[in-house]
Amino acid sequence: MLTEKEILVLELLSSRLLAKLGEIKADIGDEPDGVKTSIQRLVSMDCVKVIEPIGEKCFVITQKGSKVLRELKNPERGAKIKETFDMPSPNA
């Protein structure tokens, strides 16, 4: 299941198309569970990709990430997507 923070990261990247880690942290906040951990999970699920267009790591949402976000906003299909990405928490 995607966490609330992972969904926030996808929404942010969907609206910006490209963001650095510091920008994401500034917009979402960086609590102990961490934005970095959320991004790593999204990268492992192929929802976010790391690129270096300006010599610094940036993050972009993938087509898969966009699709997941759209389907999460559709209540009928959202439950199916959440089950698809039902991964154990890295802290578990």
MIGU-687997 format. One record per residue: residue number from 1; chain; x, y, z of N, C-alpha, C in turn. Coordinates in pm, whole numbers, plus 50000, padded with zeros to 5 digits. Example, Ala and Ser with C-alpha at 12.3 -4.5 7.8 and 13.67 -1.06 7.14 Angstrom:
2
@k: 1 | c: A | nu: 51319 | nv: 49431 | nw: 50780 | cau: 51230 | cav: 49550 | caw: 50780 | cu: 51320 | cv: 49670 | cw: 50780
@k: 2 | c: A | nu: 51285 | nv: 49775 | nw: 50708 | cau: 51367 | cav: 49894 | caw: 50714 | cu: 51290 | cv: 50003 | cw: 50787
***
This chain:
92
@k: 1 | c: A | nu: 50084 | nv: 49883 | nw: 50000 | cau: 50000 | cav: 50000 | caw: 50000 | cu: 50089 | cv: 50124 | cw: 50000
@k: 2 | c: A | nu: 50050 | nv: 50222 | nw: 49923 | cau: 50124 | cav: 50348 | caw: 49921 | cu: 50091 | cv: 50426 | cw: 50048
@k: 3 | c: A | nu: 50193 | nv: 50489 | nw: 50103 | cau: 50172 | cav: 50571 | caw: 50222 | cu: 50121 | cv: 50708 | cw: 50180
@k: 4 | c: A | nu: 50072 | nv: 50783 | nw: 50276 | cau: 50025 | cav: 50918 | caw: 50248 | cu: 50139 | cv: 51004 | cw: 50193
@k: 5 | c: A | nu: 50258 | nv: 50987 | nw: 50248 | cau: 50373 | cav: 51065 | caw: 50203 | cu: 50410 | cv: 51029 | cw: 50058
@k: 6 | c: A | nu: 50403 | nv: 50901 | nw: 50023 | cau: 50432 | cav: 50858 | caw: 49886 | cu: 50332 | cv: 50919 | cw: 49789
@k: 7 | c: A | nu: 50206 | nv: 50925 | nw: 49829 | cau: 50104 | cav: 50986 | caw: 49744 | cu: 50132 | cv: 51136 | cw: 49729
@k: 8 | c: A | nu: 50173 | nv: 51202 | nw: 49837 | cau: 50207 | cav: 51343 | caw: 49830 | cu: 50324 | cv: 51367 | cw: 49735
@k: 9 | c: A | nu: 50423 | nv: 51280 | nw: 49739 | cau: 50538 | cav: 51292 | caw: 49648 | cu: 50491 | cv: 51278 | cw: 49503
@k: 10 | c: A | nu: 50407 | nv: 51179 | nw: 49476 | cau: 50356 | cav: 51160 | caw: 49340 | cu: 50276 | cv: 51283 | cw: 49295
@k: 11 | c: A | nu: 50193 | nv: 51337 | nw: 49383 | cau: 50114 | cav: 51456 | caw: 49348 | cu: 50205 | cv: 51575 | cw: 49318
@k: 12 | c: A | nu: 50307 | nv: 51593 | nw: 49399 | cau: 50400 | cav: 51703 | caw: 49378 | cu: 50473 | cv: 51689 | cw: 49245
@k: 13 | c: A | nu: 50525 | nv: 51569 | nw: 49219 | cau: 50598 | cav: 51547 | caw: 49094 | cu: 50505 | cv: 51557 | cw: 48973
@k: 14 | c: A | nu: 50381 | nv: 51519 | nw: 48991 | cau: 50285 | cav: 51530 | caw: 48882 | cu: 50261 | cv: 51676 | cw: 48845
@k: 15 | c: A | nu: 50260 | nv: 51762 | nw: 48945 | cau: 50235 | cav: 51903 | caw: 48916 | cu: 50361 | cv: 51976 | cw: 48869
@k: 16 | c: A | nu: 50478 | nv: 51930 | nw: 48913 | cau: 50604 | cav: 51999 | caw: 48877 | cu: 50680 | cv: 51933 | cw: 48763
@k: 17 | c: A | nu: 50659 | nv: 51806 | nw: 48744 | cau: 50729 | cav: 51726 | caw: 48644 | cu: 50874 | cv: 51694 | cw: 48681
@k: 18 | c: A | nu: 50943 | nv: 51783 | nw: 48754 | cau: 51082 | cav: 51761 | caw: 48792 | cu: 51107 | cv: 51835 | cw: 48923
@k: 19 | c: A | nu: 51174 | nv: 51768 | nw: 49018 | cau: 51204 | cav: 51835 | caw: 49145 | cu: 51328 | cv: 51773 | cw: 49207
@k: 20 | c: A | nu: 51404 | nv: 51857 | nw: 49278 | cau: 51520 | cav: 51810 | caw: 49354 | cu: 51470 | cv: 51765 | cw: 49492
@k: 21 | c: A | nu: 51550 | nv: 51681 | nw: 49559 | cau: 51512 | cav: 51630 | caw: 49690 | cu: 51481 | cv: 51744 | cw: 49788
@k: 22 | c: A | nu: 51565 | nv: 51846 | nw: 49789 | cau: 51544 | cav: 51959 | caw: 49880 | cu: 51411 | cv: 52030 | cw: 49856
@k: 23 | c: A | nu: 51372 | nv: 52041 | nw: 49729 | cau: 51244 | cav: 52104 | caw: 49696 | cu: 51127 | cv: 52020 | cw: 49746
@k: 24 | c: A | nu: 51140 | nv: 51889 | nw: 49730 | cau: 51034 | cav: 51800 | caw: 49776 | cu: 51022 | cv: 51807 | cw: 49928
@k: 25 | c: A | nu: 51137 | nv: 51804 | nw: 49996 | cau: 51136 | cav: 51813 | caw: 50142 | cu: 51075 | cv: 51945 | cw: 50188
@k: 26 | c: A | nu: 51107 | nv: 52053 | nw: 50120 | cau: 51056 | cav: 52186 | caw: 50159 | cu: 50904 | cv: 52192 | cw: 50144
@k: 27 | c: A | nu: 50851 | nv: 52128 | nw: 50040 | cau: 50707 | cav: 52133 | caw: 50016 | cu: 50628 | cv: 52035 | cw: 50102
@k: 28 | c: A | nu: 50684 | nv: 51917 | nw: 50125 | cau: 50612 | cav: 51811 | caw: 50196 | cu: 50649 | cv: 51808 | cw: 50343
@k: 29 | c: A | nu: 50771 | nv: 51845 | nw: 50375 | cau: 50821 | cav: 51832 | caw: 50512 | cu: 50898 | cv: 51702 | cw: 50523
@k: 30 | c: A | nu: 50995 | nv: 51699 | nw: 50612 | cau: 51077 | cav: 51578 | caw: 50625 | cu: 51073 | cv: 51530 | cw: 50769
@k: 31 | c: A | nu: 50979 | nv: 51442 | nw: 50795 | cau: 50964 | cav: 51384 | caw: 50927 | cu: 51059 | cv: 51265 | cw: 50941
@k: 32 | c: A | nu: 51067 | nv: 51206 | nw: 51059 | cau: 51159 | cav: 51094 | caw: 51080 | cu: 51145 | cv: 50980 | cw: 50979
@k: 33 | c: A | nu: 51022 | nv: 50951 | nw: 50932 | cau: 51007 | cav: 50844 | caw: 50833 | cu: 51067 | cv: 50883 | cw: 50700
@k: 34 | c: A | nu: 51078 | nv: 51012 | nw: 50675 | cau: 51156 | cav: 51064 | caw: 50565 | cu: 51100 | cv: 51060 | cw: 50425
@k: 35 | c: A | nu: 51116 | nv: 51171 | nw: 50359 | cau: 51081 | cav: 51182 | caw: 50218 | cu: 51173 | cv: 51093 | cw: 50135
@k: 36 | c: A | nu: 51299 | nv: 51088 | nw: 50175 | cau: 51396 | cav: 51007 | caw: 50099 | cu: 51354 | cv: 50861 | cw: 50092
@k: 37 | c: A | nu: 51306 | nv: 50807 | nw: 50203 | cau: 51259 | cav: 50668 | caw: 50207 | cu: 51139 | cv: 50650 | cw: 50116
@k: 38 | c: A | nu: 51048 | nv: 50746 | nw: 50118 | cau: 50930 | cav: 50739 | caw: 50031 | cu: 50971 | cv: 50739 | cw: 49884
@k: 39 | c: A | nu: 51066 | nv: 50826 | nw: 49850 | cau: 51113 | cav: 50833 | caw: 49711 | cu: 51181 | cv: 50702 | cw: 49671
@k: 40 | c: A | nu: 51261 | nv: 50646 | nw: 49761 | cau: 51329 | cav: 50519 | caw: 49731 | cu: 51227 | cv: 50409 | cw: 49702
@k: 41 | c: A | nu: 51121 | nv: 50405 | nw: 49780 | cau: 51016 | cav: 50303 | caw: 49757 | cu: 50947 | cv: 50327 | cw: 49623
@k: 42 | c: A | nu: 50918 | nv: 50455 | nw: 49592 | cau: 50853 | cav: 50486 | caw: 49465 | cu: 50943 | cv: 50453 | cw: 49346
@k: 43 | c: A | nu: 51073 | nv: 50474 | nw: 49362 | cau: 51169 | cav: 50437 | caw: 49257 | cu: 51168 | cv: 50285 | cw: 49239
@k: 44 | c: A | nu: 51167 | nv: 50212 | nw: 49350 | cau: 51169 | cav: 50065 | caw: 49342 | cu: 51041 | cv: 50010 | cw: 49278
@k: 45 | c: A | nu: 50931 | nv: 50088 | nw: 49284 | cau: 50804 | cav: 50047 | caw: 49222 | cu: 50790 | cv: 50102 | cw: 49081
@k: 46 | c: A | nu: 50895 | nv: 50168 | nw: 49031 | cau: 50894 | cav: 50229 | caw: 48898 | cu: 50789 | cv: 50339 | cw: 48882
@k: 47 | c: A | nu: 50754 | nv: 50405 | nw: 48991 | cau: 50661 | cav: 50518 | caw: 48985 | cu: 50735 | cv: 50650 | cw: 48973
@k: 48 | c: A | nu: 50861 | nv: 50651 | nw: 49014 | cau: 50946 | cav: 50770 | caw: 49008 | cu: 51080 | cv: 50728 | cw: 48951
@k: 49 | c: A | nu: 51140 | nv: 50818 | nw: 48876 | cau: 51272 | cav: 50791 | caw: 48816 | cu: 51369 | cv: 50900 | cw: 48859
@k: 50 | c: A | nu: 51494 | nv: 50860 | nw: 48878 | cau: 51601 | cav: 50955 | caw: 48913 | cu: 51672 | cv: 50994 | cw: 48785
@k: 51 | c: A | nu: 51688 | nv: 51125 | nw: 48763 | cau: 51763 | cav: 51173 | caw: 48648 | cu: 51859 | cv: 51281 | cw: 48694
@k: 52 | c: A | nu: 51959 | nv: 51314 | nw: 48612 | cau: 52056 | cav: 51417 | caw: 48645 | cu: 52073 | cv: 51513 | cw: 48527
@k: 53 | c: A | nu: 51969 | nv: 51590 | nw: 48495 | cau: 51979 | cav: 51678 | caw: 48378 | cu: 52066 | cv: 51800 | cw: 48400
@k: 54 | c: A | nu: 52084 | nv: 51840 | nw: 48525 | cau: 52161 | cav: 51961 | caw: 48555 | cu: 52279 | cv: 51930 | cw: 48646
@k: 55 | c: A | nu: 52324 | nv: 51805 | nw: 48643 | cau: 52437 | cav: 51764 | caw: 48725 | cu: 52400 | cv: 51738 | cw: 48870
@k: 56 | c: A | nu: 52273 | nv: 51742 | nw: 48901 | cau: 52224 | cav: 51716 | caw: 49036 | cu: 52105 | cv: 51622 | cw: 49026
@k: 57 | c: A | nu: 52095 | nv: 51529 | nw: 49122 | cau: 51984 | cav: 51434 | caw: 49118 | cu: 51851 | cv: 51506 | cw: 49125
@k: 58 | c: A | nu: 51764 | nv: 51469 | nw: 49032 | cau: 51628 | cav: 51520 | caw: 49028 | cu: 51536 | cv: 51400 | cw: 49015
@k: 59 | c: A | nu: 51410 | nv: 51421 | nw: 49046 | cau: 51313 | cav: 51313 | caw: 49042 | cu: 51199 | cv: 51353 | cw: 48951
@k: 60 | c: A | nu: 51151 | nv: 51256 | nw: 48873 | cau: 51038 | cav: 51276 | caw: 48783 | cu: 50939 | cv: 51163 | cw: 48803
@k: 61 | c: A | nu: 50813 | nv: 51193 | nw: 48780 | cau: 50712 | cav: 51089 | caw: 48787 | cu: 50712 | cv: 51013 | cw: 48655
@k: 62 | c: A | nu: 50695 | nv: 50883 | nw: 48660 | cau: 50691 | cav: 50801 | caw: 48539 | cu: 50547 | cv: 50788 | cw: 48492
@k: 63 | c: A | nu: 50529 | nv: 50727 | nw: 48375 | cau: 50393 | cav: 50701 | caw: 48327 | cu: 50320 | cv: 50611 | cw: 48425
@k: 64 | c: A | nu: 50392 | nv: 50514 | nw: 48479 | cau: 50331 | cav: 50423 | caw: 48577 | cu: 50287 | cv: 50501 | cw: 48701
@k: 65 | c: A | nu: 50372 | nv: 50593 | nw: 48747 | cau: 50338 | cav: 50674 | caw: 48863 | cu: 50216 | cv: 50761 | cw: 48836
@k: 66 | c: A | nu: 50208 | nv: 50817 | nw: 48718 | cau: 50091 | cav: 50899 | caw: 48680 | cu: 49965 | cv: 50814 | cw: 48678
@k: 67 | c: A | nu: 49977 | nv: 50695 | nw: 48626 | cau: 49862 | cav: 50604 | caw: 48620 | cu: 49816 | cv: 50566 | cw: 48761
@k: 68 | c: A | nu: 49912 | nv: 50536 | nw: 48847 | cau: 49878 | cav: 50500 | caw: 48986 | cu: 49805 | cv: 50616 | cw: 49051
@k: 69 | c: A | nu: 49856 | nv: 50737 | nw: 49034 | cau: 49794 | cav: 50855 | caw: 49094 | cu: 49653 | cv: 50876 | cw: 49041
@k: 70 | c: A | nu: 49633 | nv: 50864 | nw: 48911 | cau: 49499 | cav: 50878 | caw: 48852 | cu: 49404 | cv: 50775 | cw: 48910
@k: 71 | c: A | nu: 49450 | nv: 50652 | nw: 48920 | cau: 49362 | cav: 50545 | caw: 48968 | cu: 49334 | cv: 50556 | cw: 49117
@k: 72 | c: A | nu: 49426 | nv: 50613 | nw: 49192 | cau: 49400 | cav: 50635 | caw: 49335 | cu: 49291 | cv: 50740 | cw: 49354
@k: 73 | c: A | nu: 49281 | nv: 50832 | nw: 49259 | cau: 49178 | cav: 50936 | caw: 49267 | cu: 49043 | cv: 50885 | cw: 49219
@k: 74 | c: A | nu: 49042 | nv: 50770 | nw: 49154 | cau: 48918 | cav: 50707 | caw: 49110 | cu: 48881 | cv: 50601 | cw: 49213
@k: 75 | c: A | nu: 48780 | nv: 50625 | nw: 49298 | cau: 48750 | cav: 50535 | caw: 49409 | cu: 48723 | cv: 50389 | cw: 49367
@k: 76 | c: A | nu: 48665 | nv: 50369 | nw: 49251 | cau: 48633 | cav: 50234 | caw: 49207 | cu: 48759 | cv: 50153 | cw: 49174
@k: 77 | c: A | nu: 48858 | nv: 50220 | nw: 49119 | cau: 48979 | cav: 50150 | caw: 49077 | cu: 49092 | cv: 50166 | cw: 49179
@k: 78 | c: A | nu: 49078 | nv: 50259 | nw: 49270 | cau: 49181 | cav: 50287 | caw: 49369 | cu: 49214 | cv: 50168 | cw: 49457
@k: 79 | c: A | nu: 49112 | nv: 50094 | nw: 49498 | cau: 49134 | cav: 49978 | caw: 49585 | cu: 49221 | cv: 49874 | cw: 49514
@k: 80 | c: A | nu: 49198 | nv: 49855 | nw: 49386 | cau: 49276 | cav: 49758 | caw: 49310 | cu: 49422 | cv: 49800 | cw: 49302
@k: 81 | c: A | nu: 49447 | nv: 49927 | nw: 49277 | cau: 49584 | cav: 49978 | caw: 49268 | cu: 49654 | cv: 49966 | cw: 49403
@k: 82 | c: A | nu: 49584 | nv: 49999 | nw: 49511 | cau: 49645 | cav: 49989 | caw: 49644 | cu: 49687 | cv: 49845 | cw: 49672
@k: 83 | c: A | nu: 49605 | nv: 49750 | nw: 49630 | cau: 49641 | cav: 49609 | caw: 49650 | cu: 49764 | cv: 49573 | cw: 49566
@k: 84 | c: A | nu: 49773 | nv: 49626 | nw: 49446 | cau: 49886 | cav: 49599 | caw: 49358 | cu: 50016 | cv: 49643 | cw: 49422
@k: 85 | c: A | nu: 50014 | nv: 49756 | nw: 49491 | cau: 50135 | cav: 49810 | caw: 49552 | cu: 50139 | cv: 49785 | cw: 49702
@k: 86 | c: A | nu: 50076 | nv: 49679 | nw: 49745 | cau: 50076 | cav: 49644 | caw: 49887 | cu: 50210 | cv: 49584 | cw: 49922
@k: 87 | c: A | nu: 50304 | nv: 49671 | nw: 49960 | cau: 50438 | cav: 49628 | caw: 49997 | cu: 50457 | cv: 49651 | cw: 50146
@k: 88 | c: A | nu: 50533 | nv: 49566 | nw: 50212 | cau: 50559 | cav: 49588 | caw: 50354 | cu: 50639 | cv: 49715 | cw: 50374
@k: 89 | c: A | nu: 50614 | nv: 49778 | nw: 50484 | cau: 50688 | cav: 49899 | caw: 50519 | cu: 50834 | cv: 49864 | cw: 50539
@k: 90 | c: A | nu: 50928 | nv: 49951 | nw: 50500 | cau: 51071 | cav: 49920 | caw: 50517 | cu: 51110 | cv: 49910 | cw: 50664
@k: 91 | c: A | nu: 51026 | nv: 49965 | nw: 50753 | cau: 51055 | cav: 49960 | caw: 50897 | cu: 50996 | cv: 49836 | cw: 50961
@k: 92 | c: A | nu: 50921 | nv: 49756 | nw: 50885 | cau: 50856 | cav: 49638 | caw: 50942 | cu: 50951 | cv: 49522 | cw: 50956
***
